[in-house]
Amino acid sequence: MIIERIQQVLREAHLDGWLFYDFHKSNPIAYQVLQLPVDTMYTRRWFYYVPAEGTPVAIISAVESHVLRSLPGARLSFQTWQDMHVHLRSFLSQGARVAMEYSPLNAIPYVSRVDAGTVELIRSFGVEVVTSANLAQHFIAQLTPEQIASHRKAGRLLIAAKDALFAQLQSDLSAGKDLNEYQVQQRFVALIQAAGLALPEDEMPIVAVNGNASNPHYEPTVAHYSPIRRGDLILFDFWAKLPQPEAVFADYTWMAFAGTRDEIPARQREVFEVVRDARDSAIAFIRESLAAGRAVEGRAADDVARNVVTRAGYAEYFVHRTGHSIGPVLHGNGANVDNFETQDERTLLPSTCNSIEPGIYLPEFGIRSEVDLLISEHDAEVTGVPIQTEISPLL
């Protein structure tokens, strides 16, 4: 079935074939797409060619004749590099257009897994090598209905855990109790786990006050943290998934203020509104494009959010992409909403998930707002609702 699916997407893309290549497990995308076991010994180069029509071909070293046994098709064994070249020439015809895990000018490093020399070798046979970036998404980023349901459930449980934490903090602040980032982070972890969710190993929620929130990946530790006092702005970035194989993460960021609504400084309100509008503009662009039947590239959605921040005069303080792919791993291998760190021209495919999380990081404080988007054929569903519309006062 996997070969039939590959051949279908090849025909839809008007390509002659997909040439998978690996050396020392350097190409994880190939292992994911072909559903290969990673616990097998792979010490030599191998190729696996799937033509748009016809029978696949495996080229394997005589030293490791056991590899790729799970895949259908012909098997060609080589002993010397000359043998390997002869085998490649036997099925790569002049003028063929073949996909590989390559990114022109390394624009999308996440999919740039085949070394330049191997690409040169294939081109030397008169073959045009094109990127497999969009093809691979069909196999490594598109989610099953069960996975989508797992994301929705994780999202509901996460938001409930956040609400429980905010209620506890309201009580503690009202009582004048001492608080700090690490203590609150550990309490948040306990609430997330009590909700039946799983966190990645060694990755804890971010709880960051004031200037600490200006570091997008700040993390309090048992030895390094700041107190949380009345009048502090607090960033909460939190993620988790159901403890099931292939369950999909939910990932959200909320802003809170250790005080009343009236005490929130005007500058913080202003910056949050810019971030909120950037977030909502990207979401609206994606939804409107999909409703109109237009494909959406990740970089185009990033431009929309970034333009809102730029027009408000904060361009230099928006220091990361607008969003990332989400799957069974927190940062997936699908299209990112990015035309800043990379030029991600991959399409946001149906049944994929992305975060939308613009941020502005000033020296005195940082603000980010994050929701997730489930992409469908003609729309996108926001998870992490209710979506945050203003900084949440904790008193």
Contacts in CASP RR format, 6 or more apart in sequence:
PFRMAT RR
TARGET T0000
AUTHOR 0000-0000-0000
METHOD contacts of the structure
MODEL  1
MIIERIQQVLREAHLDGWLFYDFHKSNPIAYQVLQLPVDTMYTRRWFYYV
PAEGTPVAIISAVESHVLRSLPGARLSFQTWQDMHVHLRSFLSQGARVAM
EYSPLNAIPYVSRVDAGTVELIRSFGVEVVTSANLAQHFIAQLTPEQIAS
HRKAGRLLIAAKDALFAQLQSDLSAGKDLNEYQVQQRFVALIQAAGLALP
EDEMPIVAVNGNASNPHYEPTVAHYSPIRRGDLILFDFWAKLPQPEAVFA
DYTWMAFAGTRDEIPARQREVFEVVRDARDSAIAFIRESLAAGRAVEGRA
ADDVARNVVTRAGYAEYFVHRTGHSIGPVLHGNGANVDNFETQDERTLLP
STCNSIEPGIYLPEFGIRSEVDLLISEHDAEVTGVPIQTEISPLL
2 33 0 8 1.000
2 34 0 8 1.000
2 35 0 8 1.000
2 139 0 8 1.000
3 50 0 8 1.000
3 56 0 8 1.000
3 71 0 8 1.000
3 72 0 8 1.000
5 138 0 8 1.000
5 139 0 8 1.000
6 18 0 8 1.000
6 33 0 8 1.000
6 50 0 8 1.000
6 135 0 8 1.000
6 139 0 8 1.000
7 50 0 8 1.000
7 51 0 8 1.000
7 52 0 8 1.000
7 53 0 8 1.000
7 54 0 8 1.000
9 135 0 8 1.000
9 138 0 8 1.000
10 16 0 8 1.000
10 17 0 8 1.000
10 18 0 8 1.000
10 50 0 8 1.000
10 51 0 8 1.000
10 52 0 8 1.000
10 99 0 8 1.000
10 135 0 8 1.000
11 52 0 8 1.000
11 53 0 8 1.000
13 99 0 8 1.000
13 134 0 8 1.000
13 135 0 8 1.000
14 97 0 8 1.000
15 52 0 8 1.000
15 97 0 8 1.000
15 98 0 8 1.000
15 99 0 8 1.000
15 130 0 8 1.000
15 135 0 8 1.000
16 51 0 8 1.000
16 52 0 8 1.000
16 93 0 8 1.000
16 96 0 8 1.000
16 97 0 8 1.000
16 98 0 8 1.000
17 49 0 8 1.000
17 50 0 8 1.000
17 51 0 8 1.000
17 52 0 8 1.000
17 96 0 8 1.000
17 97 0 8 1.000
17 98 0 8 1.000
17 99 0 8 1.000
18 49 0 8 1.000
18 50 0 8 1.000
18 98 0 8 1.000
18 99 0 8 1.000
18 100 0 8 1.000
18 132 0 8 1.000
18 135 0 8 1.000
19 47 0 8 1.000
19 48 0 8 1.000
19 49 0 8 1.000
19 92 0 8 1.000
19 98 0 8 1.000
19 99 0 8 1.000
19 100 0 8 1.000
19 122 0 8 1.000
20 27 0 8 1.000
20 30 0 8 1.000
20 33 0 8 1.000
20 34 0 8 1.000
20 47 0 8 1.000
20 48 0 8 1.000
20 49 0 8 1.000
20 50 0 8 1.000
20 100 0 8 1.000
20 101 0 8 1.000
21 27 0 8 1.000
21 30 0 8 1.000
21 45 0 8 1.000
21 46 0 8 1.000
21 47 0 8 1.000
21 100 0 8 1.000
21 101 0 8 1.000
21 114 0 8 1.000
21 118 0 8 1.000
22 30 0 8 1.000
22 31 0 8 1.000
22 42 0 8 1.000
22 45 0 8 1.000
22 46 0 8 1.000
23 44 0 8 1.000
23 45 0 8 1.000
23 46 0 8 1.000
23 115 0 8 1.000
24 42 0 8 1.000
24 43 0 8 1.000
25 31 0 8 1.000
25 38 0 8 1.000
25 42 0 8 1.000
26 113 0 8 1.000
26 115 0 8 1.000
27 101 0 8 1.000
27 113 0 8 1.000
27 114 0 8 1.000
28 113 0 8 1.000
28 333 0 8 1.000
29 101 0 8 1.000
29 111 0 8 1.000
29 113 0 8 1.000
29 132 0 8 1.000
29 136 0 8 1.000
29 140 0 8 1.000
29 333 0 8 1.000
30 36 0 8 1.000
30 48 0 8 1.000
30 101 0 8 1.000
30 113 0 8 1.000
31 38 0 8 1.000
32 136 0 8 1.000
32 139 0 8 1.000
32 140 0 8 1.000
32 333 0 8 1.000
33 136 0 8 1.000
33 139 0 8 1.000
33 140 0 8 1.000
34 48 0 8 1.000
34 71 0 8 1.000
35 70 0 8 1.000
36 68 0 8 1.000
36 70 0 8 1.000
36 71 0 8 1.000
37 70 0 8 1.000
40 66 0 8 1.000
40 67 0 8 1.000
41 64 0 8 1.000
42 64 0 8 1.000
42 67 0 8 1.000
43 63 0 8 1.000
43 64 0 8 1.000
44 60 0 8 1.000
44 61 0 8 1.000
44 63 0 8 1.000
44 64 0 8 1.000
45 61 0 8 1.000
45 84 0 8 1.000
46 58 0 8 1.000
46 59 0 8 1.000
46 60 0 8 1.000
46 61 0 8 1.000
46 64 0 8 1.000
46 67 0 8 1.000
46 68 0 8 1.000
47 58 0 8 1.000
47 59 0 8 1.000
47 88 0 8 1.000
48 56 0 8 1.000
48 57 0 8 1.000
48 58 0 8 1.000
48 59 0 8 1.000
48 68 0 8 1.000
48 71 0 8 1.000
49 56 0 8 1.000
49 57 0 8 1.000
49 58 0 8 1.000
49 59 0 8 1.000
49 91 0 8 1.000
49 92 0 8 1.000
49 98 0 8 1.000
50 56 0 8 1.000
51 91 0 8 1.000
55 72 0 8 1.000
55 73 0 8 1.000
55 74 0 8 1.000
56 71 0 8 1.000
56 72 0 8 1.000
56 73 0 8 1.000
56 74 0 8 1.000
57 73 0 8 1.000
57 74 0 8 1.000
57 75 0 8 1.000
57 76 0 8 1.000
57 91 0 8 1.000
58 68 0 8 1.000
58 71 0 8 1.000
58 73 0 8 1.000
58 74 0 8 1.000
58 75 0 8 1.000
58 76 0 8 1.000
59 76 0 8 1.000
59 77 0 8 1.000
59 78 0 8 1.000
59 84 0 8 1.000
59 87 0 8 1.000
59 88 0 8 1.000
60 67 0 8 1.000
60 68 0 8 1.000
60 75 0 8 1.000
60 76 0 8 1.000
60 77 0 8 1.000
60 78 0 8 1.000
61 67 0 8 1.000
61 77 0 8 1.000
61 78 0 8 1.000
61 79 0 8 1.000
62 77 0 8 1.000
62 78 0 8 1.000
62 79 0 8 1.000
65 77 0 8 1.000
68 75 0 8 1.000
76 87 0 8 1.000
76 90 0 8 1.000
78 84 0 8 1.000
78 87 0 8 1.000
85 121 0 8 1.000
88 121 0 8 1.000
88 122 0 8 1.000
88 125 0 8 1.000
89 125 0 8 1.000
92 98 0 8 1.000
92 122 0 8 1.000
92 125 0 8 1.000
92 126 0 8 1.000
92 127 0 8 1.000
93 127 0 8 1.000
94 125 0 8 1.000
94 126 0 8 1.000
94 127 0 8 1.000
95 126 0 8 1.000
95 127 0 8 1.000
95 128 0 8 1.000
96 126 0 8 1.000
96 127 0 8 1.000
96 128 0 8 1.000
97 127 0 8 1.000
97 128 0 8 1.000
97 130 0 8 1.000
98 122 0 8 1.000
98 127 0 8 1.000
98 128 0 8 1.000
98 129 0 8 1.000
98 130 0 8 1.000
99 129 0 8 1.000
99 130 0 8 1.000
99 131 0 8 1.000
99 132 0 8 1.000
99 135 0 8 1.000
100 114 0 8 1.000
100 118 0 8 1.000
100 119 0 8 1.000
100 122 0 8 1.000
100 129 0 8 1.000
100 130 0 8 1.000
100 131 0 8 1.000
100 132 0 8 1.000
101 111 0 8 1.000
101 112 0 8 1.000
101 113 0 8 1.000
101 114 0 8 1.000
101 131 0 8 1.000
101 132 0 8 1.000
101 136 0 8 1.000
102 111 0 8 1.000
102 112 0 8 1.000
102 113 0 8 1.000
102 114 0 8 1.000
102 119 0 8 1.000
102 129 0 8 1.000
102 130 0 8 1.000
102 131 0 8 1.000
102 132 0 8 1.000
103 109 0 8 1.000
103 111 0 8 1.000
103 112 0 8 1.000
103 131 0 8 1.000
103 133 0 8 1.000
104 131 0 8 1.000
106 112 0 8 1.000
107 342 0 8 1.000
107 343 0 8 1.000
107 344 0 8 1.000
107 345 0 8 1.000
108 131 0 8 1.000
108 133 0 8 1.000
108 342 0 8 1.000
108 343 0 8 1.000
108 344 0 8 1.000
108 345 0 8 1.000
108 346 0 8 1.000
109 342 0 8 1.000
110 333 0 8 1.000
110 334 0 8 1.000
110 336 0 8 1.000
110 342 0 8 1.000
111 131 0 8 1.000
111 132 0 8 1.000
111 133 0 8 1.000
111 136 0 8 1.000
111 333 0 8 1.000
119 129 0 8 1.000
122 129 0 8 1.000
123 129 0 8 1.000
133 345 0 8 1.000
133 346 0 8 1.000
134 346 0 8 1.000
134 347 0 8 1.000
134 349 0 8 1.000
136 333 0 8 1.000
136 334 0 8 1.000
137 333 0 8 1.000
137 334 0 8 1.000
137 335 0 8 1.000
137 346 0 8 1.000
137 347 0 8 1.000
137 349 0 8 1.000
137 352 0 8 1.000
138 349 0 8 1.000
140 332 0 8 1.000
140 333 0 8 1.000
140 334 0 8 1.000
141 325 0 8 1.000
141 327 0 8 1.000
141 332 0 8 1.000
141 333 0 8 1.000
141 334 0 8 1.000
141 335 0 8 1.000
141 349 0 8 1.000
141 352 0 8 1.000
142 349 0 8 1.000
142 350 0 8 1.000
142 351 0 8 1.000
142 352 0 8 1.000
143 151 0 8 1.000
143 248 0 8 1.000
143 327 0 8 1.000
143 351 0 8 1.000
143 352 0 8 1.000
143 353 0 8 1.000
144 246 0 8 1.000
144 351 0 8 1.000
146 246 0 8 1.000
147 246 0 8 1.000
147 247 0 8 1.000
147 248 0 8 1.000
147 327 0 8 1.000
147 328 0 8 1.000
148 248 0 8 1.000
148 351 0 8 1.000
148 353 0 8 1.000
148 374 0 8 1.000
150 241 0 8 1.000
150 242 0 8 1.000
150 244 0 8 1.000
150 246 0 8 1.000
150 247 0 8 1.000
150 248 0 8 1.000
151 241 0 8 1.000
151 247 0 8 1.000
151 248 0 8 1.000
151 249 0 8 1.000
151 250 0 8 1.000
151 326 0 8 1.000
151 327 0 8 1.000
151 353 0 8 1.000
151 372 0 8 1.000
151 374 0 8 1.000
151 383 0 8 1.000
152 374 0 8 1.000
152 383 0 8 1.000
153 242 0 8 1.000
154 197 0 8 1.000
154 240 0 8 1.000
154 241 0 8 1.000
154 242 0 8 1.000
154 247 0 8 1.000
154 248 0 8 1.000
154 249 0 8 1.000
154 250 0 8 1.000
155 250 0 8 1.000
155 252 0 8 1.000
155 372 0 8 1.000
155 383 0 8 1.000
155 384 0 8 1.000
156 384 0 8 1.000
157 192 0 8 1.000
157 195 0 8 1.000
157 196 0 8 1.000
157 197 0 8 1.000
157 240 0 8 1.000
158 192 0 8 1.000
158 195 0 8 1.000
158 197 0 8 1.000
158 238 0 8 1.000
158 239 0 8 1.000
158 240 0 8 1.000
158 250 0 8 1.000
158 252 0 8 1.000
158 384 0 8 1.000
159 252 0 8 1.000
159 384 0 8 1.000
159 385 0 8 1.000
160 195 0 8 1.000
161 188 0 8 1.000
161 191 0 8 1.000
161 192 0 8 1.000
161 194 0 8 1.000
161 195 0 8 1.000
161 197 0 8 1.000
161 238 0 8 1.000
162 188 0 8 1.000
162 236 0 8 1.000
162 238 0 8 1.000
162 252 0 8 1.000
162 254 0 8 1.000
164 191 0 8 1.000
165 184 0 8 1.000
165 187 0 8 1.000
165 188 0 8 1.000
165 191 0 8 1.000
165 236 0 8 1.000
166 256 0 8 1.000
166 392 0 8 1.000
166 394 0 8 1.000
168 187 0 8 1.000
169 179 0 8 1.000
169 184 0 8 1.000
169 256 0 8 1.000
169 258 0 8 1.000
169 394 0 8 1.000
170 394 0 8 1.000
170 395 0 8 1.000
172 179 0 8 1.000
173 179 0 8 1.000
173 230 0 8 1.000
173 258 0 8 1.000
173 259 0 8 1.000
173 394 0 8 1.000
173 395 0 8 1.000
174 395 0 8 1.000
178 227 0 8 1.000
179 227 0 8 1.000
179 228 0 8 1.000
179 229 0 8 1.000
180 220 0 8 1.000
180 225 0 8 1.000
180 226 0 8 1.000
180 227 0 8 1.000
180 228 0 8 1.000
181 207 0 8 1.000
181 208 0 8 1.000
181 209 0 8 1.000
181 212 0 8 1.000
181 220 0 8 1.000
181 225 0 8 1.000
181 226 0 8 1.000
181 227 0 8 1.000
181 228 0 8 1.000
182 207 0 8 1.000
182 220 0 8 1.000
182 221 0 8 1.000
182 222 0 8 1.000
182 225 0 8 1.000
183 225 0 8 1.000
184 207 0 8 1.000
184 228 0 8 1.000
185 204 0 8 1.000
185 205 0 8 1.000
185 206 0 8 1.000
185 207 0 8 1.000
185 220 0 8 1.000
188 205 0 8 1.000
188 207 0 8 1.000
188 236 0 8 1.000
188 238 0 8 1.000
189 199 0 8 1.000
189 204 0 8 1.000
189 205 0 8 1.000
192 199 0 8 1.000
192 205 0 8 1.000
192 238 0 8 1.000
192 240 0 8 1.000
193 199 0 8 1.000
195 240 0 8 1.000
196 242 0 8 1.000
196 243 0 8 1.000
197 240 0 8 1.000
197 241 0 8 1.000
197 242 0 8 1.000
197 243 0 8 1.000
198 240 0 8 1.000
198 241 0 8 1.000
198 242 0 8 1.000
198 243 0 8 1.000
198 247 0 8 1.000
199 205 0 8 1.000
199 239 0 8 1.000
199 240 0 8 1.000
200 239 0 8 1.000
200 330 0 8 1.000
203 239 0 8 1.000
203 330 0 8 1.000
204 219 0 8 1.000
205 236 0 8 1.000
205 237 0 8 1.000
205 238 0 8 1.000
205 239 0 8 1.000
206 217 0 8 1.000
206 218 0 8 1.000
206 219 0 8 1.000
206 220 0 8 1.000
206 235 0 8 1.000
206 236 0 8 1.000
206 237 0 8 1.000
206 238 0 8 1.000
206 253 0 8 1.000
207 220 0 8 1.000
207 234 0 8 1.000
207 235 0 8 1.000
207 236 0 8 1.000
208 215 0 8 1.000
208 218 0 8 1.000
208 220 0 8 1.000
208 234 0 8 1.000
208 235 0 8 1.000
208 237 0 8 1.000
209 226 0 8 1.000
209 227 0 8 1.000
209 228 0 8 1.000
209 232 0 8 1.000
209 233 0 8 1.000
209 234 0 8 1.000
209 235 0 8 1.000
210 226 0 8 1.000
210 232 0 8 1.000
210 233 0 8 1.000
210 364 0 8 1.000
210 365 0 8 1.000
211 363 0 8 1.000
211 364 0 8 1.000
211 365 0 8 1.000
211 366 0 8 1.000
212 218 0 8 1.000
212 220 0 8 1.000
212 226 0 8 1.000
213 233 0 8 1.000
213 234 0 8 1.000
213 235 0 8 1.000
213 361 0 8 1.000
213 365 0 8 1.000
213 366 0 8 1.000
213 367 0 8 1.000
213 368 0 8 1.000
214 361 0 8 1.000
214 362 0 8 1.000
214 363 0 8 1.000
214 364 0 8 1.000
214 365 0 8 1.000
214 366 0 8 1.000
215 361 0 8 1.000
216 319 0 8 1.000
216 320 0 8 1.000
216 359 0 8 1.000
216 361 0 8 1.000
216 368 0 8 1.000
220 226 0 8 1.000
228 234 0 8 1.000
228 258 0 8 1.000
229 258 0 8 1.000
230 258 0 8 1.000
230 259 0 8 1.000
230 395 0 8 1.000
231 257 0 8 1.000
231 258 0 8 1.000
231 259 0 8 1.000
231 263 0 8 1.000
232 257 0 8 1.000
232 258 0 8 1.000
233 255 0 8 1.000
233 256 0 8 1.000
233 257 0 8 1.000
233 258 0 8 1.000
233 268 0 8 1.000
233 365 0 8 1.000
233 366 0 8 1.000
233 367 0 8 1.000
233 391 0 8 1.000
234 255 0 8 1.000
234 256 0 8 1.000
234 257 0 8 1.000
234 258 0 8 1.000
234 394 0 8 1.000
235 253 0 8 1.000
235 254 0 8 1.000
235 255 0 8 1.000
235 366 0 8 1.000
235 367 0 8 1.000
235 368 0 8 1.000
236 253 0 8 1.000
236 254 0 8 1.000
236 255 0 8 1.000
236 256 0 8 1.000
237 251 0 8 1.000
237 252 0 8 1.000
237 253 0 8 1.000
237 368 0 8 1.000
237 370 0 8 1.000
238 251 0 8 1.000
238 252 0 8 1.000
238 253 0 8 1.000
239 249 0 8 1.000
239 250 0 8 1.000
239 251 0 8 1.000
239 252 0 8 1.000
239 330 0 8 1.000
240 249 0 8 1.000
240 250 0 8 1.000
241 247 0 8 1.000
241 248 0 8 1.000
241 249 0 8 1.000
241 250 0 8 1.000
241 328 0 8 1.000
246 328 0 8 1.000
247 328 0 8 1.000
248 326 0 8 1.000
248 327 0 8 1.000
248 328 0 8 1.000
248 353 0 8 1.000
249 326 0 8 1.000
249 327 0 8 1.000
249 328 0 8 1.000
249 329 0 8 1.000
249 330 0 8 1.000
250 326 0 8 1.000
250 372 0 8 1.000
250 383 0 8 1.000
250 384 0 8 1.000
251 326 0 8 1.000
251 330 0 8 1.000
251 355 0 8 1.000
251 370 0 8 1.000
251 372 0 8 1.000
252 370 0 8 1.000
252 371 0 8 1.000
252 372 0 8 1.000
252 384 0 8 1.000
253 357 0 8 1.000
253 368 0 8 1.000
253 369 0 8 1.000
253 370 0 8 1.000
254 369 0 8 1.000
254 388 0 8 1.000
254 392 0 8 1.000
255 272 0 8 1.000
255 367 0 8 1.000
255 368 0 8 1.000
255 369 0 8 1.000
255 388 0 8 1.000
255 391 0 8 1.000
255 392 0 8 1.000
256 391 0 8 1.000
256 392 0 8 1.000
256 393 0 8 1.000
256 394 0 8 1.000
257 263 0 8 1.000
257 264 0 8 1.000
257 268 0 8 1.000
257 391 0 8 1.000
257 392 0 8 1.000
257 393 0 8 1.000
257 394 0 8 1.000
258 394 0 8 1.000
258 395 0 8 1.000
259 393 0 8 1.000
259 394 0 8 1.000
259 395 0 8 1.000
260 393 0 8 1.000
260 395 0 8 1.000
261 393 0 8 1.000
263 393 0 8 1.000
263 395 0 8 1.000
264 391 0 8 1.000
264 393 0 8 1.000
268 365 0 8 1.000
268 367 0 8 1.000
268 391 0 8 1.000
269 390 0 8 1.000
269 391 0 8 1.000
271 314 0 8 1.000
271 360 0 8 1.000
271 362 0 8 1.000
271 365 0 8 1.000
271 366 0 8 1.000
271 367 0 8 1.000
272 367 0 8 1.000
272 369 0 8 1.000
272 390 0 8 1.000
272 391 0 8 1.000
274 308 0 8 1.000
274 309 0 8 1.000
274 312 0 8 1.000
274 314 0 8 1.000
274 360 0 8 1.000
275 309 0 8 1.000
275 358 0 8 1.000
275 359 0 8 1.000
275 360 0 8 1.000
275 367 0 8 1.000
275 368 0 8 1.000
275 369 0 8 1.000
276 369 0 8 1.000
276 388 0 8 1.000
276 389 0 8 1.000
276 390 0 8 1.000
277 308 0 8 1.000
278 305 0 8 1.000
278 306 0 8 1.000
278 308 0 8 1.000
278 309 0 8 1.000
278 318 0 8 1.000
278 322 0 8 1.000
278 358 0 8 1.000
278 359 0 8 1.000
279 305 0 8 1.000
279 356 0 8 1.000
279 357 0 8 1.000
279 358 0 8 1.000
279 369 0 8 1.000
279 370 0 8 1.000
279 371 0 8 1.000
281 304 0 8 1.000
281 305 0 8 1.000
281 307 0 8 1.000
281 308 0 8 1.000
282 301 0 8 1.000
282 302 0 8 1.000
282 304 0 8 1.000
282 305 0 8 1.000
282 322 0 8 1.000
282 337 0 8 1.000
282 356 0 8 1.000
282 358 0 8 1.000
283 356 0 8 1.000
283 371 0 8 1.000
283 373 0 8 1.000
283 380 0 8 1.000
283 382 0 8 1.000
285 296 0 8 1.000
285 300 0 8 1.000
285 301 0 8 1.000
285 304 0 8 1.000
286 296 0 8 1.000
286 301 0 8 1.000
286 348 0 8 1.000
286 373 0 8 1.000
286 375 0 8 1.000
286 380 0 8 1.000
287 379 0 8 1.000
287 380 0 8 1.000
289 295 0 8 1.000
289 296 0 8 1.000
290 296 0 8 1.000
290 375 0 8 1.000
290 376 0 8 1.000
290 377 0 8 1.000
290 378 0 8 1.000
290 379 0 8 1.000
290 380 0 8 1.000
291 378 0 8 1.000
291 379 0 8 1.000
293 378 0 8 1.000
295 347 0 8 1.000
295 348 0 8 1.000
296 347 0 8 1.000
296 348 0 8 1.000
297 335 0 8 1.000
297 344 0 8 1.000
297 345 0 8 1.000
297 346 0 8 1.000
297 347 0 8 1.000
297 348 0 8 1.000
298 335 0 8 1.000
298 336 0 8 1.000
298 337 0 8 1.000
298 338 0 8 1.000
298 339 0 8 1.000
298 344 0 8 1.000
298 345 0 8 1.000
298 346 0 8 1.000
298 347 0 8 1.000
298 348 0 8 1.000
299 337 0 8 1.000
299 338 0 8 1.000
299 339 0 8 1.000
299 343 0 8 1.000
299 344 0 8 1.000
299 345 0 8 1.000
300 339 0 8 1.000
301 322 0 8 1.000
301 337 0 8 1.000
301 348 0 8 1.000
301 356 0 8 1.000
302 321 0 8 1.000
302 322 0 8 1.000
302 323 0 8 1.000
302 337 0 8 1.000
302 338 0 8 1.000
302 339 0 8 1.000
302 340 0 8 1.000
302 344 0 8 1.000
303 339 0 8 1.000
305 322 0 8 1.000
305 337 0 8 1.000
305 356 0 8 1.000
305 358 0 8 1.000
306 315 0 8 1.000
306 318 0 8 1.000
306 322 0 8 1.000
306 339 0 8 1.000
306 340 0 8 1.000
306 358 0 8 1.000
308 358 0 8 1.000
309 315 0 8 1.000
309 317 0 8 1.000
309 318 0 8 1.000
309 358 0 8 1.000
309 359 0 8 1.000
309 360 0 8 1.000
310 318 0 8 1.000
314 360 0 8 1.000
314 362 0 8 1.000
317 359 0 8 1.000
317 360 0 8 1.000
317 361 0 8 1.000
317 362 0 8 1.000
318 340 0 8 1.000
318 358 0 8 1.000
318 359 0 8 1.000
318 360 0 8 1.000
318 361 0 8 1.000
319 361 0 8 1.000
320 340 0 8 1.000
320 341 0 8 1.000
320 359 0 8 1.000
321 336 0 8 1.000
321 337 0 8 1.000
321 338 0 8 1.000
321 339 0 8 1.000
321 340 0 8 1.000
321 341 0 8 1.000
321 342 0 8 1.000
321 344 0 8 1.000
322 337 0 8 1.000
322 338 0 8 1.000
322 340 0 8 1.000
322 356 0 8 1.000
322 357 0 8 1.000
322 358 0 8 1.000
323 336 0 8 1.000
323 337 0 8 1.000
323 338 0 8 1.000
323 354 0 8 1.000
323 355 0 8 1.000
323 356 0 8 1.000
323 357 0 8 1.000
324 331 0 8 1.000
324 332 0 8 1.000
324 336 0 8 1.000
324 337 0 8 1.000
324 338 0 8 1.000
324 354 0 8 1.000
324 355 0 8 1.000
325 331 0 8 1.000
325 332 0 8 1.000
325 333 0 8 1.000
325 334 0 8 1.000
325 335 0 8 1.000
325 336 0 8 1.000
325 352 0 8 1.000
325 353 0 8 1.000
325 354 0 8 1.000
326 332 0 8 1.000
326 353 0 8 1.000
326 354 0 8 1.000
326 355 0 8 1.000
326 372 0 8 1.000
327 353 0 8 1.000
334 346 0 8 1.000
334 352 0 8 1.000
335 344 0 8 1.000
335 346 0 8 1.000
335 347 0 8 1.000
335 348 0 8 1.000
335 349 0 8 1.000
335 352 0 8 1.000
335 354 0 8 1.000
336 342 0 8 1.000
336 344 0 8 1.000
336 346 0 8 1.000
336 354 0 8 1.000
337 344 0 8 1.000
337 348 0 8 1.000
337 354 0 8 1.000
337 355 0 8 1.000
337 356 0 8 1.000
338 344 0 8 1.000
348 354 0 8 1.000
348 375 0 8 1.000
348 380 0 8 1.000
349 375 0 8 1.000
350 375 0 8 1.000
350 376 0 8 1.000
350 377 0 8 1.000
351 374 0 8 1.000
351 375 0 8 1.000
351 376 0 8 1.000
352 374 0 8 1.000
352 375 0 8 1.000
353 372 0 8 1.000
353 373 0 8 1.000
353 374 0 8 1.000
353 375 0 8 1.000
354 372 0 8 1.000
354 373 0 8 1.000
354 375 0 8 1.000
355 370 0 8 1.000
355 371 0 8 1.000
355 372 0 8 1.000
355 373 0 8 1.000
356 370 0 8 1.000
356 371 0 8 1.000
356 372 0 8 1.000
356 373 0 8 1.000
357 368 0 8 1.000
357 369 0 8 1.000
357 370 0 8 1.000
357 371 0 8 1.000
358 368 0 8 1.000
358 369 0 8 1.000
359 366 0 8 1.000
359 367 0 8 1.000
359 368 0 8 1.000
359 369 0 8 1.000
360 366 0 8 1.000
360 367 0 8 1.000
360 368 0 8 1.000
361 367 0 8 1.000
369 388 0 8 1.000
371 382 0 8 1.000
371 383 0 8 1.000
371 384 0 8 1.000
371 385 0 8 1.000
371 387 0 8 1.000
372 382 0 8 1.000
372 383 0 8 1.000
372 384 0 8 1.000
373 380 0 8 1.000
373 381 0 8 1.000
373 382 0 8 1.000
373 383 0 8 1.000
374 380 0 8 1.000
374 381 0 8 1.000
374 383 0 8 1.000
END
